[in-house]
Amino acid sequence: MKIYLAKARGFCMGVERSISMAEETRAKLTGEITILNEIVHNNSVVRELEEKGIGRTTDLDGVDQGTLIISAHGVSPNVIKRAREKGLNVVDSTCPLVTVLHKAADYFIKRDFTVIVFGNENHDEMKGVKGHNPEKVICLKKIDSLEDLPEIEGRVAFISQSTQSMEAFDRAARLVEAKYQEVRIKNTICDATRQRQTSILDLAPRMDLMIVVGSPTSANSQRLAQISQKSGTPAYLIDNAAEIKSWWLDEVEDLGITAGASTPDWVVMDVVESIRTMALSGGAATVEVFDEKYEG
């Protein structure tokens, strides 16, 4: 068996920055430290921070003292204002590329555009963006036809959740332009998402099977599995090595592995070693690992 690791995979700059800020805050400060929502959408990372004494909540009302860390996905400006009014020390670890999305929404809202955001309104990132002005921001998870778009009077701006599919955004943008008379399009999908999607688009068609390492709450990890499946290569999304099924490897000669932007490298390497052990136990003569980050 040959295992190929995707060229672009795992932690992105924004995730590394957010985790580092949480760890540095814990090292420097005493007292209660609480993260609002998950620092990033990865169960292994969340557990590690909890073991280091950093709490977590989904409700600002439950935090009355100490330090509040804003996750990489960001929150609406009103949440930060409320936290400071409560006397909390606020550490904002919002990814700078998510901040670009917030600034784009704010820019268009102030110029009297109705803002359509291509994304899941239940995602933490989207809740933060919608919080800028709930009456002027519309979140749409599905835009496959003109019927998916609401009737809007006046100017319309179209932006995206940072982890959306590039291909789906481009297709949706064409529909938005066809639907409304005055439209501004700004692609706010982040570079890390683009790189990981481009990488799996290159790798998946050459593989018998793809494994995407990422938690089920991770939108960008879900997207990678969907892209592989759409390319014709079966894909499984797993949180960690314990979720691998040995029968997945039956008759697989070329196996691709990638990871979402919030997945630590050590979790990926655990998956590689587990697969190596399973393959050898299942009768594979050899298992070779090729890291496309360094190949060619």
C-alpha positions in Angstrom: 0.0 0.0 0.0 1.0 3.6 -0.7 -0.1 6.4 1.5 -0.1 10.0 0.2 -0.3 13.0 2.5 -1.9 16.0 0.8 0.4 18.9 0.1 -1.8 21.4 2.0 -3.3 20.0 5.1 -3.8 20.6 8.8 -3.4 23.7 10.9 -3.7 27.1 9.2 -2.2 30.4 10.4 -5.5 31.5 12.1 -5.9 28.3 14.1 -2.3 28.3 15.3 -2.6 31.9 16.3 -5.8 31.4 18.2 -4.5 28.3 20.1 -1.2 30.1 20.9 -3.1 33.1 22.3 -5.2 30.9 24.6 -2.1 29.1 25.8 -0.2 32.3 26.4 -3.1 33.8 28.2 -3.2 30.8 30.6 0.6 31.0 31.2 0.5 34.7 32.0 -2.7 35.1 33.9 -4.2 33.6 37.1 -7.9 33.3 37.7 -10.7 32.0 35.5 -10.1 31.9 31.8 -13.0 30.9 29.6 -13.3 30.4 25.8 -16.6 31.5 24.3 -17.6 28.6 22.0 -14.9 26.2 20.8 -11.5 27.9 20.2 -11.4 25.9 16.9 -13.7 23.1 15.7 -11.5 20.2 16.7 -12.2 17.9 19.6 -8.6 17.0 20.3 -7.6 20.7 20.6 -10.6 21.5 22.8 -9.7 18.7 25.2 -6.1 19.7 25.4 -7.0 23.3 26.4 -9.5 22.0 29.0 -6.7 19.9 30.5 -4.6 23.0 30.8 -7.3 24.7 32.9 -9.0 26.8 30.2 -12.8 26.6 30.5 -15.4 26.8 27.8 -18.9 28.2 27.5 -21.5 28.8 24.8 -23.3 31.5 26.8 -21.8 34.8 27.8 -24.3 35.2 30.6 -22.6 32.3 32.4 -19.3 34.2 32.7 -19.1 36.8 35.5 -15.4 37.2 36.1 -11.9 36.6 34.8 -10.8 36.5 31.2 -13.0 35.7 28.2 -11.2 34.4 25.0 -13.0 35.0 21.7 -12.6 32.0 19.5 -11.0 31.9 16.0 -14.5 32.1 14.5 -15.2 35.5 16.0 -18.4 37.0 17.4 -20.5 40.0 16.7 -19.3 43.4 18.0 -22.2 43.5 20.5 -20.9 40.3 22.2 -17.5 41.9 22.9 -19.2 45.1 24.0 -21.3 43.2 26.5 -18.3 41.2 27.8 -16.4 44.4 28.5 -19.5 46.0 30.2 -19.5 43.0 32.5 -15.9 43.8 33.5 -14.3 40.8 31.8 -10.8 40.9 30.4 -11.4 40.2 26.7 -8.8 38.4 24.6 -9.9 38.4 21.0 -8.3 35.6 19.0 -10.5 35.9 16.0 -8.7 34.8 12.8 -7.6 37.8 10.8 -9.1 36.3 7.7 -12.5 36.0 9.5 -12.1 39.6 10.4 -11.9 40.4 6.7 -15.3 38.9 6.4 -16.7 40.9 9.3 -15.2 44.1 7.8 -16.7 43.4 4.4 -20.2 42.9 5.9 -19.8 46.1 7.9 -18.6 48.0 4.9 -21.6 47.0 2.8 -24.2 47.4 5.6 -23.0 51.0 6.2 -23.6 51.7 2.5 -27.2 50.4 2.6 -26.6 47.1 0.9 -28.4 44.0 1.8 -25.7 41.5 2.5 -26.1 37.8 1.4 -23.6 35.5 3.1 -23.1 32.1 1.5 -22.8 29.9 4.5 -24.5 28.0 7.4 -26.3 30.4 9.7 -25.8 28.0 12.6 -22.0 28.2 12.3 -20.2 30.3 14.9 -18.6 32.4 12.1 -21.9 33.2 10.5 -23.6 34.1 13.9 -20.9 36.7 14.4 -21.3 38.2 10.9 -25.1 38.3 11.1 -24.8 40.1 14.5 -23.5 43.2 12.7 -27.1 43.9 11.6 -29.6 41.0 11.6 -32.0 42.9 9.4 -29.5 43.6 6.7 -27.6 40.2 6.6 -29.1 37.1 5.1 -27.3 33.7 5.5 -28.0 31.2 2.8 -26.5 27.7 3.0 -27.9 26.5 -0.3 -27.9 28.5 -3.6 -28.4 26.0 -6.4 -31.0 27.9 -8.4 -32.6 31.4 -8.7 -35.5 30.1 -6.5 -33.1 29.8 -3.5 -32.6 33.6 -3.5 -35.0 35.9 -1.8 -36.7 39.0 -3.3 -34.6 42.0 -2.3 -35.2 45.7 -3.1 -32.1 47.8 -3.6 -28.4 47.0 -3.7 -27.1 43.6 -2.9 -23.6 42.5 -1.7 -22.6 38.8 -1.9 -19.8 37.4 0.4 -19.0 34.0 1.8 -18.3 32.1 4.9 -14.5 31.7 4.9 -14.6 27.9 4.6 -17.1 27.5 1.7 -16.4 25.6 -1.5 -14.7 27.7 -4.1 -16.6 26.1 -6.9 -20.0 26.4 -5.1 -19.3 30.1 -4.4 -18.5 30.9 -8.0 -21.7 29.1 -9.1 -23.8 30.9 -6.6 -22.2 34.3 -7.5 -23.4 33.8 -11.1 -26.9 33.2 -9.8 -26.8 36.3 -7.6 -25.7 38.4 -10.5 -28.5 37.1 -12.6 -31.1 37.7 -9.9 -30.4 41.3 -8.8 -29.9 44.5 -10.7 -27.1 46.1 -8.6 -24.7 43.6 -7.1 -21.3 43.7 -5.5 -19.4 40.3 -5.2 -16.5 39.9 -2.8 -15.0 36.4 -2.4 -14.1 36.1 1.3 -13.1 32.4 1.3 -9.8 32.3 3.1 -6.5 31.3 1.5 -6.1 28.3 3.7 -9.4 26.9 2.6 -8.5 27.5 -1.1 -5.1 25.8 -0.7 -6.6 22.7 1.0 -9.4 22.4 -1.5 -6.9 22.8 -4.4 -4.7 20.2 -2.9 -7.5 17.6 -2.5 -8.7 18.3 -6.0 -5.2 17.3 -7.2 -4.8 14.3 -4.9 -8.2 12.6 -4.7 -8.6 11.6 -8.4 -5.3 9.6 -8.2 -6.4 7.7 -5.1 -8.6 4.6 -4.4 -9.7 6.2 -1.1 -9.4 9.5 0.8 -9.4 9.9 4.5 -10.1 13.4 5.8 -9.0 14.0 9.4 -11.2 16.5 11.2 -14.0 16.8 13.7 -17.6 16.6 12.4 -18.2 20.2 13.5 -15.4 21.5 11.2 -17.0 23.0 8.1 -13.8 23.0 6.1 -13.1 19.4 6.9 -16.6 18.4 5.8 -16.0 20.3 2.6 -12.8 18.4 1.8 -14.7 15.1 2.1 -17.4 16.4 -0.1 -14.9 17.5 -2.8 -13.3 14.1 -2.8 -16.6 12.3 -3.2 -17.7 14.7 -6.0 -14.4 13.9 -7.8 -15.3 10.3 -7.8 -13.1 9.1 -5.0 -14.8 7.7 -1.8 -13.9 9.6 1.4 -14.4 9.2 5.1 -14.3 12.0 7.6 -12.8 10.9 10.9 -12.1 12.7 14.2 -9.1 10.5 15.1 -7.4 7.2 14.5 -9.9 5.3 16.7 -12.6 5.8 14.1 -10.8 4.0 11.3 -12.4 0.7 10.1 -10.0 -2.0 8.8 -12.4 -3.0 6.1 -12.0 0.4 4.5 -8.5 -0.7 3.4 -9.7 -3.8 1.5 -8.3 -3.7 -2.0 -6.9 -0.1 -1.5 -3.5 0.3 -3.0 -3.3 4.1 -3.1 -4.7 5.9 0.0 -4.8 9.7 0.3 -4.9 11.5 3.7 -5.6 15.2 4.3 -6.8 17.2 7.3 -9.0 20.2 8.0 -7.4 23.5 9.0 -8.2 22.9 12.7 -6.6 19.4 12.9 -3.2 19.1 14.7 -0.4 17.3 12.9 0.0 14.7 15.7 -3.6 13.5 15.1 -2.8 13.1 11.4 0.3 11.1 12.2 -1.6 8.9 14.6 -4.0 8.1 11.7 -1.0 7.2 9.4 0.5 4.9 12.0 -2.9 3.2 12.7 -3.4 2.6 9.0 0.1 1.3 8.6 -0.5 -1.3 11.4 -3.9 -2.3 10.0 -2.6 -2.7 6.5 0.4 -4.8 7.5 -1.8 -7.0 9.7 -4.2 -7.4 6.8 -1.6 -8.8 4.6 0.1 -5.8 2.9 3.7 -6.6 2.0 4.8 -3.0 2.5 3.4 0.3 3.4 5.1 3.4 2.0 4.3 7.0 3.0 4.8 9.9 0.6 4.3 13.5 1.8 3.4 15.6 -1.2 4.5 18.7 0.8 8.0 17.6 0.1 7.7 15.4 -3.0 8.7 16.8 -6.4 
